[in-house]
Amino acid sequence: MKLPPLNTVFIDKLGLSFHRLDVTERQRRAITGVLEDFCSNGRATRLAGAKKGFVNRFRVPIKEKDGLFVEINPRSPDQTVWHMKLEFNPARYFGADKDLFTNTLKEILGTDHRLLLDGASVNVVDLTVDHRVSLSDVAIECREKNACGAWGKSFDSGVRLQTLYFGTRKTDHQIAAYDKRDELLAEFAKSKPGVTLKAVSDKAAKLRPRLRVEAHCKFSRRPVPLHRLADIRDPFKGTHIYEYRNAEAVVTSTVGKLALELAKVSGLQVALKHVSKAERETLRKQLSGAAAEWWDAAEYAKQVVAAFQNTGLFSQSAFEWKHGKSKMSEHEYQLSAAKAKANAGGKVDKSKFPDLENEGDDD
């Protein structure tokens, strides 16, 4: 499996929503027909639609991977403007598999595939960056989040952290950091029957450390058009990474040293909750001298648009305001913003949302 490049933002998971006026009834019938044919030929699986928002739901595996998840034809079409949704993992299709995935998607969407994709809005995206270090070698803090969690394994020699969470899955933004190497080993161990412990051990010897940091972003209440990606918050804002090898040299107090030892077991965010506010600020000042030089949250925020462009699924014009301002996705984005402000008790300035002046029965 070819992995994405290091120290560069890429998209691990992407969910797209399509406005009912962008994916017409004719197009939905054609797409549904293609997917039904896929099912008949063993290329796709129908998923249960009962008690779901969409009548037709499909999973299209690609080279034994999860592939593409499609929801189409809403059960209550008059109650939603989003009449089709796609979800997939672009990061799984680097290298030779990328063309296979793209061609399959084109086959499903038909000759209008480029127009459809360019008019899509983002409802879910996992913005991700990898580094050639081990999770056990760094301490991570996200000052934007209060809730945090850790998951790992216990061995005779101690605890090995494997995943850290900042924020909760129920929110619209969560940070996760985990050891991609461990995940790849787990996938290899389950890849086929009869995989021996020696085979897993040999595989582990060939894999190098790979820290993966992900920002899970959800926009289900207000999907973001491609030409408005600049509106997406800084994905890793407030996230700080420190290297233990340097931290142990700059942290001098007994409380600080104890906090670092606790961080190795439960994560730095948890450790900081066990010290006073004054001790916490002192520790943070000392840790600034151990900040990882390879981590730059501000730089990653600038790479968001490029991450979408690198999927190869969209035209360059899809990201340009002059081409996107007349799309239905833009109209819906403006409408959602106005509704949110009105619900919050604010006065809507229609001059900032010109499309609302022409609002008819689209909603």
C-alpha positions in Angstrom: 0.0 0.0 0.0 1.5 3.3 -1.1 1.2 5.9 1.7 0.7 9.7 1.3 3.8 12.0 1.5 5.1 13.1 4.9 4.6 16.6 6.4 2.0 17.5 3.8 -1.8 17.8 4.5 -3.9 15.2 2.7 -7.5 14.0 3.0 -8.1 10.7 4.7 -11.9 10.8 4.6 -14.2 12.9 2.5 -18.0 13.3 2.4 -19.7 15.3 -0.3 -23.3 16.5 -0.6 -25.1 17.3 -3.8 -28.0 19.8 -4.1 -31.2 18.6 -5.6 -31.0 21.1 -8.4 -27.4 20.0 -9.3 -28.2 16.3 -9.4 -31.5 16.1 -11.3 -34.1 13.4 -11.2 -32.8 12.1 -14.5 -29.3 11.9 -13.2 -30.4 10.2 -10.0 -32.2 7.5 -12.0 -29.2 6.9 -14.2 -26.8 6.8 -11.2 -29.1 4.5 -9.3 -29.4 2.2 -12.3 -25.6 2.0 -12.7 -25.3 1.0 -9.0 -28.1 -1.6 -9.3 -26.1 -3.1 -12.2 -23.0 -3.1 -10.1 -24.9 -5.1 -7.4 -26.1 -7.6 -10.0 -22.5 -8.1 -11.2 -21.0 -8.3 -7.7 -19.3 -5.0 -7.9 -21.4 -3.3 -5.2 -23.6 -4.2 -2.2 -27.0 -2.8 -1.3 -27.2 -1.4 2.3 -30.3 -1.3 4.4 -32.4 1.8 3.7 -35.1 1.3 6.4 -35.1 4.1 9.0 -32.4 5.8 7.0 -32.5 9.2 5.3 -32.1 7.8 1.8 -34.0 5.1 0.0 -31.0 3.8 -1.9 -27.7 3.1 -0.2 -24.7 1.3 -1.7 -21.1 0.3 -0.9 -18.8 -0.1 -3.8 -15.6 -2.0 -2.8 -12.4 -1.2 -4.8 -9.6 -3.8 -4.7 -11.1 -5.3 -1.5 -11.1 -1.9 0.2 -14.2 -0.1 1.5 -14.2 2.0 -1.6 -17.1 4.3 -2.1 -20.3 4.8 0.0 -23.3 6.2 -1.9 -26.6 7.5 -0.6 -29.1 8.7 -3.1 -32.9 9.5 -3.4 -33.9 10.9 0.0 -36.8 9.3 1.8 -38.4 12.7 2.4 -37.2 14.8 -0.7 -39.3 17.8 0.3 -37.5 18.1 3.7 -33.9 18.3 2.4 -32.1 20.0 -0.4 -29.3 17.3 -0.4 -30.4 14.5 -2.7 -27.2 12.5 -3.0 -24.1 12.0 -0.8 -20.8 10.3 -1.4 -18.2 9.2 1.2 -14.8 7.7 0.6 -11.1 7.7 1.7 -8.9 9.5 -0.9 -5.8 8.5 1.2 -6.4 4.9 0.3 -5.9 5.6 -3.4 -2.5 7.0 -3.8 -0.4 5.5 -6.5 -1.7 2.9 -9.0 -5.1 2.5 -7.2 -5.9 6.2 -7.8 -6.9 5.8 -11.4 -8.9 2.7 -10.6 -10.9 4.6 -8.0 -11.4 7.7 -10.2 -12.5 5.6 -13.2 -15.0 3.8 -11.0 -16.5 7.0 -9.8 -16.7 8.4 -13.3 -18.5 5.2 -14.4 -21.1 5.7 -11.6 -21.7 9.4 -12.1 -21.7 9.3 -15.9 -20.7 11.9 -18.5 -21.7 14.7 -16.1 -19.2 13.5 -13.4 -17.0 16.6 -13.6 -19.9 19.1 -13.4 -21.5 17.1 -10.5 -18.2 17.0 -8.5 -17.4 20.6 -9.1 -20.8 21.6 -7.7 -20.5 19.5 -4.5 -20.4 20.7 -1.0 -18.2 19.2 1.8 -20.1 17.8 4.7 -17.2 15.7 6.3 -13.5 15.9 5.9 -10.6 14.4 7.8 -7.5 16.6 7.1 -4.4 14.6 7.9 -0.6 15.0 8.2 2.0 12.2 8.8 5.4 12.5 10.3 8.3 10.1 10.6 8.2 9.8 14.4 6.6 7.5 16.9 3.7 8.6 19.1 5.6 7.4 22.1 8.4 9.9 21.4 6.2 13.0 21.6 3.8 14.8 24.0 0.8 16.4 22.4 -1.5 19.2 23.7 -4.5 20.8 22.0 -5.4 24.0 23.9 -8.6 24.5 21.9 -10.1 21.3 23.5 -11.0 20.5 27.0 -12.2 16.9 26.6 -9.5 14.4 25.8 -8.9 10.7 25.9 -6.2 8.1 25.3 -6.1 4.5 24.2 -3.2 2.0 24.4 -2.0 -1.4 25.4 -0.4 -2.6 28.6 2.7 -4.9 28.5 5.0 -6.3 31.2 7.4 -3.4 30.5 4.7 -0.7 30.8 2.1 1.0 28.7 2.3 1.8 25.0 0.0 4.7 23.9 -1.5 4.2 20.5 -4.2 6.9 20.1 -4.9 10.3 21.6 -8.2 12.2 21.2 -8.8 15.9 21.7 -12.5 16.9 21.7 -15.3 14.5 21.2 -16.8 12.8 18.1 -20.1 14.5 18.8 -18.7 17.9 18.1 -18.0 19.4 14.6 -14.2 19.3 15.2 -12.0 16.7 16.8 -8.2 16.1 16.7 -6.8 12.6 16.8 -3.2 11.4 16.9 -2.2 7.8 16.5 0.5 5.4 15.4 -0.2 4.6 11.7 2.4 1.8 11.9 0.4 -0.1 14.5 -2.7 0.3 12.3 -1.0 -1.1 9.3 0.3 -4.0 11.3 -3.2 -4.8 12.6 -4.6 -4.7 9.0 -1.8 -7.0 7.8 -2.5 -9.5 10.6 -6.2 -9.6 9.6 -5.5 -9.4 5.8 -5.8 -13.2 5.2 -6.3 -16.4 7.2 -3.2 -18.1 8.6 -1.0 -15.0 9.0 1.7 -16.1 11.5 3.2 -14.2 14.4 6.6 -14.4 12.6 5.1 -12.8 9.4 3.7 -10.0 11.5 7.1 -9.6 13.2 8.9 -9.5 9.9 6.4 -6.9 8.6 6.9 -4.8 11.7 10.7 -4.8 11.1 10.2 -3.3 7.7 7.7 -0.6 8.7 9.1 2.7 10.0 7.4 4.9 12.6 4.6 7.1 11.3 2.7 9.5 13.6 -0.6 10.5 12.0 -2.5 13.6 13.2 -6.0 14.1 12.0 -8.6 16.9 12.2 -12.1 15.4 11.9 -14.3 18.2 10.6 -18.1 17.9 10.1 -20.3 20.5 8.3 -23.6 18.5 8.2 -25.6 21.6 9.2 -23.8 23.8 6.8 -21.9 22.0 4.0 -19.1 24.0 2.5 -18.8 24.6 -1.2 -15.4 23.9 -2.8 -14.9 27.6 -3.6 -15.3 28.5 0.1 -12.7 26.1 1.5 -11.0 29.2 3.0 -14.0 29.3 5.4 -12.8 26.0 7.0 -11.2 26.7 10.4 -7.5 26.1 10.9 -7.7 22.3 11.2 -4.9 22.0 13.8 -5.2 25.3 15.6 -4.0 25.2 19.2 -2.3 21.8 18.7 1.3 21.7 20.1 3.8 18.8 19.9 6.9 18.5 22.1 9.7 15.9 21.8 10.4 14.0 25.0 14.1 13.8 24.3 14.3 17.6 24.5 11.5 18.1 27.1 13.4 16.0 29.6 16.3 18.4 29.4 14.3 21.7 29.7 11.8 20.7 32.3 13.5 21.2 35.7 10.8 21.1 38.4 9.9 17.9 40.2 6.2 18.5 39.4 7.1 19.0 35.7 9.1 15.8 35.5 6.3 13.8 37.2 3.8 15.3 34.7 6.0 14.2 31.8 6.1 10.6 33.1 2.3 10.7 33.5 2.0 12.0 29.9 3.8 9.0 28.6 1.1 6.8 30.0 -2.1 9.0 29.7 -1.1 11.8 27.4 0.0 15.3 28.1 -3.5 16.8 28.1 -4.5 14.5 31.0 -1.3 15.1 32.8 -1.8 18.9 32.8 -5.1 18.5 34.5 -3.4 17.1 37.5 -1.2 20.1 38.2 -2.2 23.6 39.4 -2.7 26.5 37.0 0.6 28.1 37.9 2.5 24.9 37.5 0.7 24.2 34.2 1.8 27.6 32.8 5.4 27.1 34.1 5.5 23.7 32.4 4.2 25.1 29.1 6.9 27.8 29.1 9.6 25.2 29.6 8.1 22.9 27.0 8.2 25.7 24.4 11.9 24.9 24.3 11.1 21.3 23.3 8.6 22.1 20.6 8.9 19.9 17.5 10.5 21.9 14.7 8.8 19.8 12.1 5.3 20.6 13.4 3.7 23.8 11.9 -0.1 24.1 12.4 -0.3 27.5 10.7 1.4 26.1 7.6 -1.0 23.1 7.4 -3.9 25.5 7.4 -2.6 27.0 4.2 -2.5 23.5 2.5 -6.2 22.7 2.8 -7.1 23.7 -0.7 -4.1 21.9 -2.2 -5.2 18.7 -0.4 -8.5 18.9 -2.2 -6.8 19.6 -5.5 -4.4 16.7 -5.1 -7.3 14.2 -5.1 -7.6 14.9 -8.8 -11.4 14.8 -8.7 -12.2 18.5 -9.2 -11.5 21.1 -11.9 -9.4 24.1 -10.9 -12.4 26.3 -11.5 -14.3 24.5 -8.7 -12.1 26.3 -6.2 -12.5 29.8 -7.8 -15.0 32.2 -6.4 -15.9 33.7 -9.8 -17.1 30.3 -11.0 -18.7 29.2 -7.7 -20.7 32.2 -6.8 -23.7 31.2 -9.0 -23.8 27.5 -8.0 -26.7 26.1 -5.9 -24.1 25.1 -3.3 -23.3 28.7 -2.8 -26.9 29.7 -2.6 -27.5 27.0 0.1 -24.4 28.1 2.0 -25.7 31.7 2.1 -29.1 30.6 3.1 -27.8 28.4 6.0 -25.7 31.2 7.2 -28.7 33.6 7.3 -30.8 31.0 9.1 -28.2 30.3 11.7 -27.9 34.0 12.4 -31.6 34.5 12.6 -32.0 31.5 14.9 -29.3 33.1 17.1 -31.4 36.3 17.3 -29.3 38.3 15.0 -30.5 40.6 12.2 -29.7 39.3 8.7 -27.8 41.7 6.4 -29.1 40.6 3.0 -26.4 42.7 1.3 -23.9 40.1 2.4 -26.0 37.3 1.0 -27.2 38.7 -2.4 -28.8 35.3 -3.5 -31.3 35.5 -0.7 -33.0 38.5 -2.5 -34.0 36.0 -5.2 -35.0 33.2 -2.9 -38.0 31.3 -4.2 -39.2 27.7 -3.4 -35.7 26.1 -3.6 -35.8 25.2 0.1 
